[in-house]
Amino acid sequence: MQDCLVLLTKVYPFDKGEEFIEDEIPILAQAFSQVIVIATSTAENAVQTRTVPENVKVHRISAKDIRRKLPAAAASLLLSRSCHGFAGREEKKAAGRSMKARLFLRYFIAKSELVFQASRRILLPYHLESCDSVTFYAYWFYDVAVAASQLKKYCTAKSCKAVCRAHGYDLYKERQSSGFLPLRPYLLKSLDAVYPCSQNGTKYIQNHWPGFEEKVHTAYLGTQDYSLGPAPQTDSFHIVSCCHIVPLKRVNLLAQALSQLQDSGLNLKWTHIGGGDGLEDLRSYAAENLSFMDVDLHGALPNEQLMQFYQSTPVNVFVNTSSSEGLPVSIMEAASFGIPAIATDVGGTGELVKSDRTGWLLSADLTPEVLASTILEAAKQPADTAAAMRNRCRTLWEQQFNGVKNFTAFAEKLKPF
């Protein structure tokens, strides 16, 4: 049987980004005869930085080319009352009278159509009509999901299916400056399934767009198994954070909290892994306010090196101060090594971090004072209590976030009917 999977990403496997697909792609390649990856928003001179299995073919669409065509594509929608059939009464009602939301709707549709058209051109030489089955898998509940639904519509293979994952910015409309995400009713009607990466995301869709319960199913991501990390040392307390330094990650909150622990009597160490525009400001703050402790603001690391770090470095606690999340893969990775987390109760984080069991779950509007107090509480845990928490972290990861188990089960769900 010749079955084909078409995976629509943003940039993977080019340049940096969407690293979590790296663990999934080998399992998809085993499950399907052929996999075609189309990165739909790459830089002009993008370089493929990740290797893929032999039966995976890789293509890319230049973001610059899409932007160049956007004005004409958006203008064509002005002549269509229903925006080429995408925007019905429900869609216009959701956008309301907000000019920002209405413009976003037209931009979103125009871009989605351009991504679909470019993807369709790429796929023509593959003659998908000769396949027994084809699955169009969009990694995001966004423009690529619209493209996947359209590709299925025009595919003449014996059996076709279109699905997408849903994560954070593509799922929670509050994360948009307009408070609006386009084409939710359209996508829920036209896709065969939507797979949020958390139970929180599944409930969010069911609450905001009821009537599609049979199509919306939680599908956890996962990470590789590198076994437990080394036990923490007793003479120091090592804190690790890992994220891109942007405003919504609020890494400055952690730095401010640590500055309040100068007289705690603790021998503290903080390692941050991740770059971003805020890295130099963070380094300046640390130099001025955290000279009493060991600080390593490392910058970005390839995932392979990050895993080697966890394998060889004793870590007491992982800290995530985000104001918004889907389900943080960074906390999954830490849990796989038996590292408890202090994290904000946003998105699906509470499915990973359970207070007094696998870490400390704090209010999203936490202050440096509350975070400092929680770090102090974690540092003063008796050794047997800390060891039991480490074991519970590892057990939770084994039961719910083992990448091989989760991606293998998901690959089966991707098979057409």
C-alpha positions as CSV (number, residue, x, y, z in Angstrom):
1,M,0.0,0.0,0.0
2,Q,1.4,3.4,-1.0
3,D,0.5,5.9,1.7
4,C,1.8,9.4,1.8
5,L,2.0,12.1,4.5
6,V,2.3,15.8,3.6
7,L,3.6,17.7,6.6
8,L,3.2,21.5,6.6
9,T,5.5,23.4,9.0
10,K,6.7,27.0,9.4
11,V,10.4,26.6,9.0
12,Y,11.4,23.0,9.9
13,P,13.8,21.5,8.8
14,F,15.4,24.8,7.8
15,D,17.4,27.2,10.0
16,K,16.2,27.3,13.7
17,G,12.7,26.6,15.0
18,E,10.2,23.8,15.6
19,E,12.8,21.7,17.2
20,F,10.1,19.5,18.7
21,I,9.4,18.0,15.2
22,E,12.9,16.5,15.2
23,D,11.8,13.6,17.5
24,E,8.6,13.0,15.7
25,I,9.8,12.9,12.1
26,P,11.6,9.5,12.3
27,I,8.5,7.9,13.6
28,L,6.3,9.4,10.9
29,A,8.8,8.2,8.3
30,Q,8.4,4.6,9.6
31,A,4.6,4.8,9.6
32,F,4.3,6.1,6.0
33,S,5.7,5.0,2.7
34,Q,6.6,8.6,1.8
35,V,6.7,11.8,3.8
36,I,6.8,15.2,2.1
37,V,7.7,18.2,4.3
38,I,6.8,21.7,3.1
39,A,8.3,24.5,5.2
40,T,5.9,27.3,4.4
41,S,7.6,30.4,5.8
42,T,11.4,30.3,5.4
43,A,14.0,33.0,5.0
44,E,15.1,33.8,1.4
45,N,18.4,32.0,1.8
46,A,17.3,29.3,4.3
47,V,19.6,26.5,4.9
48,Q,18.5,23.0,5.9
49,T,19.9,22.4,9.3
50,R,18.2,19.1,10.3
51,T,18.7,15.8,8.6
52,V,15.6,13.7,7.8
53,P,15.1,10.0,7.0
54,E,15.6,8.7,3.5
55,N,11.9,8.5,2.6
56,V,11.3,12.2,3.6
57,K,11.4,14.8,0.8
58,V,11.9,18.4,1.8
59,H,10.6,21.6,0.1
60,R,10.3,25.2,1.2
61,I,8.3,28.3,0.4
62,S,9.9,31.7,0.8
63,A,8.2,34.0,3.3
64,K,9.4,36.9,1.1
65,D,7.6,35.5,-1.9
66,I,4.4,35.2,0.1
67,R,4.7,38.8,1.4
68,R,5.3,40.1,-2.1
69,K,2.0,38.6,-3.4
70,L,-0.1,39.4,-0.3
71,P,-1.4,42.9,-1.4
72,A,-2.9,41.6,-4.6
73,A,-4.3,38.5,-2.9
74,A,-5.9,40.6,-0.2
75,A,-7.3,43.0,-2.7
76,S,-9.0,40.2,-4.6
77,L,-10.9,39.4,-1.4
78,L,-12.6,42.8,-1.6
79,L,-14.6,41.7,-4.6
80,S,-15.9,38.6,-2.8
81,R,-18.6,39.0,-0.2
82,S,-17.7,35.7,1.5
83,C,-14.0,36.1,1.1
84,H,-13.8,33.2,-1.5
85,G,-16.2,31.2,0.6
86,F,-14.1,31.2,3.8
87,A,-15.9,33.9,5.8
88,G,-19.5,33.1,6.5
89,R,-21.9,34.6,9.0
90,E,-20.2,33.0,12.0
91,E,-16.8,34.3,11.0
92,K,-18.0,37.9,10.5
93,K,-19.8,37.8,13.8
94,A,-16.6,36.7,15.5
95,A,-14.6,39.5,14.0
96,G,-17.3,42.0,15.0
97,R,-17.0,45.6,14.2
98,S,-13.3,45.8,15.0
99,M,-11.4,47.1,12.0
100,K,-8.3,45.4,13.3
101,A,-10.0,42.0,13.4
102,R,-11.6,42.4,10.0
103,L,-8.2,43.3,8.4
104,F,-6.6,40.4,10.2
105,L,-9.3,38.1,8.7
106,R,-8.6,39.2,5.2
107,Y,-4.8,39.0,5.7
108,F,-5.1,35.5,7.1
109,I,-7.3,34.3,4.3
110,A,-5.0,35.8,1.6
111,K,-1.9,34.3,3.2
112,S,-3.6,30.9,3.6
113,E,-4.6,30.8,0.0
114,L,-1.1,31.7,-1.1
115,V,0.4,29.0,1.0
116,F,-2.1,26.5,-0.4
117,Q,-1.3,27.5,-4.0
118,A,2.4,27.3,-3.5
119,S,2.1,23.9,-1.7
120,R,-0.1,22.6,-4.5
121,R,2.5,23.5,-7.1
122,I,5.2,21.7,-5.1
123,L,3.0,18.6,-4.9
124,L,2.0,18.3,-8.5
125,P,5.1,16.3,-9.6
126,Y,4.4,13.7,-6.9
127,H,1.1,12.6,-8.5
128,L,-0.6,12.0,-5.2
129,E,-3.7,10.8,-7.1
130,S,-1.9,7.5,-7.6
131,C,-1.5,6.9,-3.8
132,D,-3.8,4.7,-1.9
133,S,-4.0,7.2,0.8
134,V,-2.8,10.8,1.6
135,T,-2.8,12.6,4.9
136,F,-2.3,16.4,5.0
137,Y,-0.9,17.2,8.4
138,A,-0.5,20.9,9.5
139,Y,1.6,21.4,12.5
140,W,-0.2,24.5,13.5
141,F,-3.9,25.5,13.9
142,Y,-3.2,28.5,11.6
143,D,-2.7,29.3,7.9
144,V,-1.1,25.9,7.3
145,A,-4.2,24.2,8.6
146,V,-6.3,26.1,6.0
147,A,-3.8,25.0,3.3
148,A,-4.1,21.4,4.5
149,S,-7.9,21.5,4.3
150,Q,-7.7,22.9,0.8
151,L,-5.1,20.4,-0.4
152,K,-7.4,17.6,0.8
153,K,-10.3,19.2,-1.1
154,Y,-8.5,19.0,-4.4
155,C,-6.7,15.7,-3.8
156,T,-8.1,12.7,-5.8
157,A,-6.3,9.9,-4.1
158,K,-8.5,6.9,-3.0
159,S,-8.5,8.1,0.7
160,C,-7.6,11.6,2.0
161,K,-7.5,13.2,5.4
162,A,-6.6,16.6,6.7
163,V,-5.6,17.3,10.4
164,C,-3.7,19.7,12.5
165,R,-2.1,20.1,15.8
166,A,-2.8,23.2,18.0
167,H,-0.4,24.7,20.5
168,G,-0.5,28.3,21.9
169,Y,-0.5,31.4,19.7
170,D,-2.5,29.4,17.1
171,L,-5.1,28.3,19.7
172,Y,-5.7,31.0,22.3
173,K,-7.3,34.0,20.8
174,E,-6.3,36.1,23.8
175,R,-2.7,35.9,22.6
176,Q,-3.7,38.0,19.5
177,S,-3.5,41.8,19.8
178,S,-7.0,41.9,18.2
179,G,-8.4,39.2,20.5
180,F,-9.5,37.3,17.4
181,L,-8.3,34.2,15.6
182,P,-9.7,33.8,12.1
183,L,-11.5,30.8,10.5
184,R,-12.1,28.7,13.7
185,P,-15.5,27.5,12.6
186,Y,-14.3,26.9,9.0
187,L,-11.3,24.8,10.2
188,L,-13.3,22.8,12.7
189,K,-15.8,22.0,10.0
190,S,-13.4,21.2,7.2
191,L,-10.6,19.4,9.0
192,D,-11.0,15.7,9.9
193,A,-9.4,16.3,13.4
194,V,-7.7,18.9,15.5
195,Y,-5.2,17.8,18.1
196,P,-4.4,20.3,20.9
197,C,-1.2,19.6,22.7
198,S,-2.9,19.8,26.1
199,Q,-6.2,19.0,27.8
200,N,-6.4,22.7,28.6
201,G,-6.3,23.4,24.8
202,T,-9.0,20.8,24.1
203,K,-11.3,22.3,26.7
204,Y,-10.6,25.7,25.3
205,I,-11.8,24.8,21.9
206,Q,-14.8,22.9,23.2
207,N,-15.8,25.9,25.3
208,H,-15.4,28.5,22.6
209,W,-16.5,26.6,19.6
210,P,-18.9,23.9,20.8
211,G,-20.3,21.2,18.6
212,F,-17.0,19.6,17.4
213,E,-16.2,17.4,20.3
214,E,-15.9,14.3,18.1
215,K,-13.1,16.0,16.1
216,V,-11.0,17.6,18.9
217,H,-8.7,15.2,20.8
218,T,-5.7,15.9,23.0
219,A,-2.4,14.6,21.6
220,Y,0.5,15.3,23.9
221,L,3.9,16.0,22.4
222,G,6.9,14.2,24.1
223,T,10.6,14.0,24.4
224,Q,13.3,11.4,24.1
225,D,14.4,9.2,26.9
226,Y,17.9,10.0,28.2
227,S,17.1,8.4,31.7
228,L,17.4,10.2,35.0
229,G,19.9,13.0,35.3
230,P,22.6,13.0,38.1
231,A,21.3,13.6,41.6
232,P,21.6,17.2,42.9
233,Q,24.5,18.2,45.0
234,T,24.0,19.0,48.7
235,D,26.4,21.9,48.9
236,S,24.7,24.1,46.2
237,F,21.3,24.7,44.8
238,H,21.3,24.8,40.9
239,I,18.4,26.5,39.1
240,V,17.9,26.1,35.3
241,S,15.7,28.0,32.9
242,C,15.5,27.5,29.2
243,C,13.6,29.7,26.7
244,H,14.0,32.4,24.1
245,I,14.4,35.7,26.0
246,V,11.3,37.7,24.9
247,P,8.8,39.7,26.9
248,L,6.2,37.0,27.4
249,K,8.8,34.6,28.9
250,R,9.5,37.2,31.7
251,V,13.0,35.8,32.5
252,N,13.6,39.1,34.2
253,L,11.2,38.0,37.0
254,L,13.5,35.1,37.8
255,A,16.5,37.4,37.9
256,Q,14.7,39.8,40.2
257,A,13.6,37.0,42.5
258,L,17.2,35.7,42.8
259,S,18.4,39.1,43.7
260,Q,16.2,38.9,46.8
261,L,18.0,35.8,48.0
262,Q,21.4,37.4,48.6
263,D,21.1,37.0,52.4
264,S,19.4,33.6,52.3
265,G,22.5,31.7,53.1
266,L,22.1,29.5,50.1
267,N,24.9,28.7,47.7
268,L,23.0,29.4,44.5
269,K,23.7,28.8,40.9
270,W,21.6,29.9,37.9
271,T,22.0,28.6,34.4
272,H,19.9,30.1,31.6
273,I,19.9,28.5,28.2
274,G,18.4,30.5,25.3
275,G,19.2,33.6,23.4
276,G,17.0,36.5,22.2
277,D,17.0,40.3,22.1
278,G,16.8,40.5,25.9
279,L,20.0,38.5,26.6
280,E,22.4,41.4,26.9
281,D,20.0,43.3,29.2
282,L,19.7,40.2,31.3
283,R,23.5,39.9,31.5
284,S,23.8,43.5,32.6
285,Y,21.3,43.0,35.3
286,A,23.0,39.9,36.5
287,A,26.4,41.6,36.6
288,E,25.0,44.4,38.7
289,N,22.6,42.5,41.0
290,L,23.6,38.8,41.1
291,S,27.4,38.9,41.8
292,F,26.9,37.0,45.1
293,M,26.0,33.8,43.2
294,D,27.2,31.8,40.2
295,V,25.4,32.9,37.0
296,D,25.8,31.4,33.5
297,L,23.6,33.0,30.9
298,H,24.7,30.7,28.2
299,G,22.7,31.8,25.2
300,A,21.2,29.4,22.7
301,L,22.2,25.7,22.5
302,P,21.3,23.0,19.9
303,N,18.9,20.5,21.4
304,E,21.5,17.8,21.3
305,Q,23.9,19.8,23.5
306,L,21.0,20.7,25.8
307,M,20.3,17.1,26.4
308,Q,24.0,16.4,27.1
309,F,23.9,19.2,29.6
310,Y,21.0,17.6,31.5
311,Q,22.7,14.2,31.3
312,S,25.9,15.4,33.0
313,T,24.8,18.3,35.2
314,P,23.1,18.1,38.6
315,V,20.0,20.4,38.6
316,N,17.7,21.0,41.6
317,V,14.8,22.8,39.9
318,F,13.7,24.2,36.5
319,V,11.9,27.6,36.4
320,N,9.4,28.8,33.8
321,T,7.9,32.3,34.3
322,S,5.9,32.6,31.1
323,S,2.8,34.7,30.9
324,S,1.4,32.4,28.3
325,E,2.1,28.8,27.1
326,G,0.7,25.9,25.3
327,L,2.3,22.9,27.0
328,P,6.0,23.7,27.5
329,V,8.3,21.1,25.9
330,S,11.1,22.6,28.0
331,I,9.4,21.4,31.2
332,M,8.8,18.0,29.6
333,E,12.5,17.7,28.9
334,A,13.4,18.6,32.5
335,A,10.8,16.2,33.9
336,S,12.3,13.3,31.9
337,F,15.6,13.9,33.8
338,G,13.7,13.9,37.1
339,I,13.9,17.7,37.6
340,P,11.0,19.3,39.3
341,A,9.7,22.7,38.1
342,I,8.5,26.0,39.4
343,A,6.1,27.3,36.8
344,T,3.2,29.7,36.2
345,D,-0.3,28.2,35.8
346,V,-0.8,29.2,32.2
347,G,-2.1,27.0,29.3
348,G,-1.5,23.4,29.9
349,T,1.4,23.8,32.3
350,G,-0.7,22.4,35.2
351,E,-0.8,19.0,33.4
352,L,3.0,18.8,33.9
353,V,3.6,20.7,37.1
354,K,1.5,19.5,40.0
355,S,2.0,21.4,43.3
356,D,3.7,19.3,46.0
357,R,4.1,16.4,43.6
358,T,6.2,17.4,40.6
359,G,6.9,21.0,41.5
360,W,5.3,24.3,42.4
361,L,2.5,25.8,40.3
362,L,2.2,29.6,40.8
363,S,-0.3,32.2,39.7
364,A,0.4,33.8,36.3
365,D,0.6,37.2,37.9
366,L,3.4,36.1,40.3
367,T,5.8,38.7,41.8
368,P,9.5,38.4,42.3
369,E,8.8,38.1,46.0
370,V,6.5,35.1,45.6
371,L,9.0,33.4,43.2
372,A,11.9,34.0,45.6
373,S,9.9,32.5,48.5
374,T,9.1,29.4,46.4
375,I,12.8,28.9,45.4
376,L,13.7,29.2,49.1
377,E,11.0,26.5,49.9
378,A,12.4,24.2,47.2
379,A,15.9,24.7,48.4
380,K,15.0,23.8,52.0
381,Q,13.2,20.6,51.2
382,P,14.5,17.5,53.1
383,A,16.6,15.3,50.9
384,D,14.1,12.4,51.0
385,T,11.2,14.7,50.0
386,A,13.3,16.2,47.1
387,A,14.2,12.6,45.9
388,A,10.6,11.5,46.0
389,M,9.6,14.6,43.9
390,R,12.3,13.7,41.4
391,N,10.9,10.2,41.1
392,R,7.4,11.5,40.6
393,C,8.6,13.8,37.8
394,R,10.2,10.9,36.0
395,T,7.1,8.7,36.4
396,L,4.8,11.4,35.1
397,W,7.0,11.8,32.1
398,E,7.1,8.0,31.4
399,Q,3.3,7.8,31.7
400,Q,2.3,10.8,29.6
401,F,5.2,12.5,27.8
402,N,7.4,9.7,26.5
403,G,8.0,10.9,22.9
404,V,8.3,7.5,21.3
405,K,5.1,6.3,22.8
406,N,3.2,9.5,22.0
407,F,4.4,10.0,18.5
408,T,3.9,6.3,17.6
409,A,0.3,6.5,18.8
410,F,-0.2,9.8,16.9
411,A,1.2,8.4,13.7
412,E,-1.5,5.7,13.8
413,K,-4.1,8.4,14.2
414,L,-2.8,10.1,11.1
415,K,-3.6,7.2,8.8
416,P,-6.6,7.8,6.6
417,F,-9.9,6.2,7.4
